[in-house]
Amino acid sequence: QDYYGKELQKSEDLKTNACITSARPVSKLVRDALERIHEEVVARYYGCGLVIPECLTSCRILDLGSGSGRDCYLLSQLVGEQGHVTGIDMTKGQVRHGSGAPPHPSSSPLTSFPSSCQVEVAKKHIAYHTDKFGYRKPNVEFFHGYMEKLGDAGLADESYDVVISNCVINLAPDKRAVLQEAFRVLK
């Protein structure tokens, strides 16, 4: 929690290359979707590769360990306005203060991002992405919580079509509980 919430400030701060995946061609659809994601969300991405199942239109997806929301915002474009993506992350902590001014999506240096935890970074960009994707209402939501205790975040039985996780379950002390909760919330 300290490493991902306090020590890391941007993707380049990762202290290992163990989570680097071999480069595989990414479809134009996915490349275009990644380009529409806010710079701060991408800068605070600590995952490993991409988790993109096929046939996602109108699906309800849960992302365990969503961090700053990069995969959620990518998937929100693939499920479309009628689909829904929920992210949950336990990371708390502060990033260093820069100027305090909101960053401009294309020109601000990474050091100008305001202080906030991963989930708050994800939440603060919901309106930006809703507008950017041309949706009438948001199709993403984010919760601070533990993937071992999805019920504590209000996630109901049989409420998701797909559950993803991007290199995070390995960090959970009780993997059995994580998998039981994932099974519980799957339709």
CORLIN-V73248 format. One record per pair of residues at least 12 apart in sequence whose C-alpha atoms are under 10 Angstrom apart, sorted by the first residue. I is the first residue (numbers start at 1). GAP is how many residues later the second one is. D is the distance in whole Angstrom. If there is no record, write none. Layout:
# CORLIN-V73248
I_GAP_D, I_GAP_D
This chain:
# CORLIN-V73248
1_89_7, 1_90_6, 1_91_7, 1_92_8, 1_170_10, 2_89_8, 2_90_8, 2_91_7, 2_92_10, 3_12_10, 3_88_9, 3_89_10, 3_90_9, 4_40_10, 4_42_8, 4_63_9, 4_86_10, 4_87_7, 4_88_8, 4_89_8, 4_113_10, 4_114_9, 5_62_9, 5_85_9, 5_86_5, 5_87_5, 5_88_4, 5_89_7, 5_90_8, 5_111_9, 5_112_7, 5_113_7, 6_85_9, 6_86_7, 6_87_5, 6_88_6, 6_89_6, 6_90_9, 6_110_10, 6_111_8, 6_112_10, 7_86_9, 7_87_9, 7_88_8, 7_89_10, 8_36_8, 8_37_10, 8_38_9, 8_85_10, 8_86_9, 8_87_8, 8_88_10, 9_34_8, 9_35_7, 9_36_10, 9_37_10, 9_85_9, 9_86_6, 9_87_7, 9_101_9, 9_102_9, 9_104_10, 9_106_10, 9_109_10, 10_30_9, 10_31_9, 10_32_9, 10_33_5, 10_34_5, 10_35_7, 10_36_8, 10_85_9, 10_100_8, 10_101_9, 11_31_8, 11_32_6, 11_33_6, 11_34_6, 11_35_6, 11_36_9, 12_31_8, 12_32_9, 12_33_9, 12_34_9, 13_31_10, 13_33_9, 14_31_10, 14_32_7, 17_31_10, 18_30_9, 19_27_9, 19_28_8, 19_29_5, 19_30_8, 19_147_10, 19_148_8, 20_27_9, 20_28_6, 20_29_7, 21_27_7, 21_28_6, 21_29_9, 22_27_8, 23_26_9, 24_25_10, 26_24_9, 29_48_10, 29_49_9, 30_20_9, 30_22_9, 30_44_8, 30_45_9, 30_47_9, 30_48_8, 31_43_9, 32_42_9, 32_45_10, 33_40_8, 33_41_6, 33_42_8, 33_43_9, 33_44_7, 33_45_8, 33_100_9, 34_36_8, 34_37_9, 34_39_8, 34_40_6, 34_41_10, 34_43_9, 35_39_9, 36_37_9, 36_38_8, 36_41_9, 36_69_10, 36_92_10, 36_93_8, 36_96_7, 36_97_8, 37_32_9, 37_33_7, 37_34_9, 37_35_10, 37_36_7, 37_37_7, 37_40_10, 37_68_9, 37_88_9, 37_91_9, 37_92_7, 37_95_9, 37_96_9, 38_31_10, 38_32_9, 38_35_9, 38_65_10, 38_66_9, 38_67_6, 38_68_9, 38_84_10, 38_87_7, 38_88_10, 38_90_8, 38_91_8, 38_94_9, 39_31_10, 39_64_9, 39_65_8, 39_66_6, 39_67_7, 39_68_9, 39_69_9, 39_70_10, 39_71_8, 39_74_10, 40_28_8, 40_30_9, 40_62_10, 40_63_8, 40_64_9, 40_65_8, 40_66_10, 40_68_9, 40_69_10, 40_70_7, 40_72_10, 40_73_7, 40_74_10, 40_81_8, 40_82_9, 40_85_9, 41_26_9, 41_27_5, 41_28_6, 41_29_6, 41_30_10, 41_32_9, 41_77_9, 41_80_7, 41_81_7, 41_83_10, 41_84_8, 42_26_8, 42_27_8, 42_28_6, 42_29_9, 43_25_9, 43_27_9, 43_67_7, 43_70_10, 44_23_8, 44_24_6, 44_25_9, 44_26_8, 44_51_10, 44_66_9, 44_74_8, 44_77_8, 44_78_10, 45_21_9, 45_22_7, 45_23_6, 45_24_8, 45_25_6, 45_26_9, 45_73_9, 46_20_10, 46_21_8, 46_22_9, 46_24_9, 46_120_9, 46_121_9, 46_122_10, 47_18_9, 47_19_9, 47_20_8, 47_21_10, 47_23_9, 47_24_9, 47_118_9, 47_119_6, 47_120_6, 47_121_8, 48_117_10, 48_118_6, 48_119_6, 48_120_9, 49_22_10, 49_117_7, 49_118_9, 50_20_10, 50_21_7, 50_24_10, 50_115_10, 50_116_7, 50_117_10, 51_12_10, 51_20_7, 51_23_10, 51_24_9, 51_113_7, 51_114_7, 51_115_6, 51_116_10, 52_19_9, 52_22_9, 52_23_8, 52_26_9, 52_112_8, 53_22_9, 53_25_10, 53_109_8, 53_110_10, 53_111_9, 54_24_9, 55_23_9, 55_24_8, 56_19_8, 56_20_9, 56_21_10, 56_22_6, 56_23_5, 56_24_8, 56_27_8, 56_105_9, 56_106_9, 57_18_10, 57_19_9, 57_20_9, 57_21_6, 57_22_4, 57_23_6, 57_24_9, 57_25_8, 57_26_7, 57_27_10, 58_18_10, 58_20_8, 58_21_5, 58_22_6, 58_23_7, 58_24_5, 58_25_4, 58_26_7, 58_27_10, 58_103_10, 59_16_10, 59_17_9, 59_19_9, 59_20_6, 59_21_8, 59_23_8, 59_24_5, 59_25_6, 59_26_8, 59_101_8, 59_102_6, 59_103_7, 60_15_10, 60_16_9, 60_19_8, 60_22_9, 60_23_6, 60_24_5, 60_25_6, 60_26_8, 60_79_9, 60_80_10, 60_99_8, 60_100_5, 60_101_5, 60_102_7, 60_103_9, 60_126_10, 60_127_10, 61_14_8, 61_15_9, 61_18_9, 61_22_8, 61_23_6, 61_24_5, 61_25_6, 61_26_9, 61_79_9, 61_98_9, 61_99_6, 61_100_6, 61_101_5, 61_102_6, 61_103_7, 61_125_9, 62_22_9, 62_23_6, 62_24_5, 62_25_6, 62_26_8, 62_78_10, 62_79_10, 62_80_10, 62_93_10, 62_97_9, 62_98_7, 62_99_8, 62_100_6, 62_101_5, 62_102_6, 62_103_8, 62_120_9, 62_123_9, 62_124_9, 63_12_10, 63_22_7, 63_23_6, 63_24_5, 63_25_6, 63_26_9, 63_79_9, 63_84_9, 63_99_9, 63_100_6, 63_101_5, 63_102_6, 63_103_8, 63_119_10, 64_22_9, 64_23_6, 64_24_6, 64_25_7, 64_26_9, 64_81_10, 64_82_9, 64_83_6, 64_84_10, 64_86_9, 64_99_7, 64_100_6, 64_101_5, 64_102_8, 64_103_9, 64_104_7, 64_105_8, 64_114_9, 64_118_9, 65_22_7, 65_23_6, 65_24_4, 65_25_7, 65_26_8, 65_53_10, 65_54_10, 65_79_10, 65_80_9, 65_81_8, 65_82_7, 65_99_9, 65_100_6, 65_101_7, 65_102_8, 65_103_6, 65_104_8, 65_106_10, 65_107_10, 66_20_9, 66_21_5, 66_22_6, 66_23_5, 66_24_9, 66_25_9, 66_52_8, 66_53_8, 66_56_9, 66_76_8, 66_77_9, 66_78_10, 66_98_9, 66_99_8, 66_100_8, 66_102_9, 67_20_8, 67_21_8, 67_22_6, 67_23_8, 67_24_7, 67_25_10, 67_50_9, 67_51_5, 67_52_6, 67_53_9, 67_54_8, 67_55_7, 67_75_9, 67_77_10, 67_99_10, 67_101_10, 68_19_9, 68_20_10, 68_21_9, 68_23_10, 68_49_8, 68_50_5, 68_51_6, 68_52_8, 68_53_5, 68_54_5, 68_55_8, 68_56_10, 68_57_9, 68_74_9, 69_16_10, 69_17_9, 69_18_7, 69_19_9, 69_20_9, 69_49_8, 69_50_7, 69_51_10, 69_52_8, 69_53_5, 69_54_8, 69_56_9, 69_57_10, 69_71_9, 69_72_9, 69_73_8, 70_17_10, 70_52_8, 71_14_10, 71_16_9, 71_93_9, 71_94_9, 71_95_8, 72_12_9, 72_13_6, 72_14_7, 72_15_7, 72_16_10, 72_50_9, 72_67_10, 72_68_7, 72_69_9, 72_70_9, 72_92_10, 73_12_8, 73_13_10, 73_14_10, 73_49_9, 73_52_9, 73_53_9, 73_56_7, 73_57_9, 73_60_10, 73_66_9, 73_67_7, 73_68_10, 74_55_10, 75_64_10, 75_65_9, 76_53_9, 76_54_9, 76_57_9, 76_62_9, 76_63_6, 76_64_7, 77_52_9, 77_53_10, 77_56_7, 77_57_10, 77_58_10, 77_62_9, 79_60_9, 80_53_9, 80_55_9, 80_59_8, 81_49_9, 81_52_9, 81_53_9, 81_54_6, 81_55_8, 81_56_8, 81_57_8, 81_58_6, 81_59_10, 82_53_9, 82_55_10, 82_56_10, 82_57_7, 83_55_10, 83_56_7, 83_57_9, 84_54_8, 84_55_5, 84_56_6, 84_57_8, 84_76_9, 84_77_10, 85_53_10, 85_54_6, 85_55_5, 85_56_7, 85_57_9, 85_75_9, 85_77_10, 85_78_10, 86_53_8, 86_54_6, 86_55_5, 86_56_6, 86_57_8, 86_69_9, 86_74_9, 86_77_10, 87_32_8, 87_35_9, 87_36_10, 87_53_8, 87_54_6, 87_55_5, 87_56_6, 87_57_9, 87_58_10, 87_77_10, 87_78_10, 88_31_8, 88_53_9, 88_54_6, 88_55_5, 88_56_6, 88_57_6, 88_58_7, 88_59_7, 88_62_8, 88_65_8, 89_28_10, 89_29_8, 89_30_6, 89_53_8, 89_54_7, 89_55_5, 89_56_6, 89_57_6, 89_58_7, 89_79_10, 90_27_10, 90_28_9, 90_29_8, 90_53_9, 90_54_5, 90_55_5, 90_56_5, 90_57_8, 91_26_7, 91_27_6, 91_28_7, 91_53_8, 91_54_8, 91_55_9, 92_24_8, 92_25_5, 92_26_7, 92_27_8, 92_28_9, 92_52_8, 92_53_10, 93_22_9, 93_23_7, 93_24_5, 93_25_8, 94_20_9, 94_21_5, 94_22_5, 94_23_6, 94_24_9, 95_16_9, 95_18_8, 95_19_7, 95_20_5, 95_21_6, 95_22_7, 95_23_9, 96_15_7, 96_16_9, 96_17_8, 96_18_7, 96_19_6, 96_20_9, 97_14_7, 97_15_7, 97_16_7, 97_17_6, 97_18_5, 97_19_9, 98_12_8, 98_13_5, 98_14_4, 98_15_6, 98_16_6, 98_17_8, 99_12_8, 99_13_5, 99_14_8, 99_15_8, 100_12_6, 100_13_7, 100_14_5, 100_15_8, 101_12_7, 101_13_7, 102_12_7, 105_23_10, 117_27_9, 118_24_10, 118_26_9, 119_22_10, 119_23_6, 119_24_7, 119_25_6, 119_26_9, 120_22_8, 120_23_9, 120_24_9, 121_21_10, 122_18_10, 122_19_9, 122_20_7, 122_21_10, 123_17_9, 123_18_7, 123_19_6, 123_20_9, 126_12_7, 126_13_9, 126_14_7, 126_15_8, 126_16_9, 127_13_10, 143_12_10, 146_26_9, 146_32_9, 147_18_10, 147_21_10, 147_22_8, 147_25_8, 147_27_10, 147_28_9, 147_30_8, 147_31_6, 147_32_9, 147_33_10, 147_34_7, 147_35_8, 148_21_10, 148_24_8, 148_25_9, 148_26_7, 148_27_8, 148_28_8, 148_29_5, 148_30_4, 148_31_8, 148_32_8, 148_33_6, 148_34_9, 149_28_8, 149_29_8, 149_31_10, 149_32_7, 149_33_10, 150_27_10, 150_28_9, 150_31_6, 150_32_8, 150_34_9, 150_35_8, 151_30_8, 151_33_10, 151_34_9, 155_26_10, 155_29_9, 155_30_7, 156_25_10, 156_28_8, 156_29_6, 156_30_9, 157_24_9, 157_25_9, 157_26_9, 157_27_5, 157_28_4, 157_29_7, 157_30_8, 158_24_9, 158_25_8, 158_26_6, 158_27_4, 158_28_5, 158_29_4, 159_25_9, 159_26_5, 159_27_6, 159_28_6, 160_22_9, 160_23_10, 160_24_9, 160_25_6, 160_26_5, 160_27_6, 161_24_9, 161_25_6, 161_26_6, 162_20_9, 162_23_9, 162_24_7, 162_25_8, 163_19_7, 163_20_9, 163_22_8, 163_23_7, 164_18_9
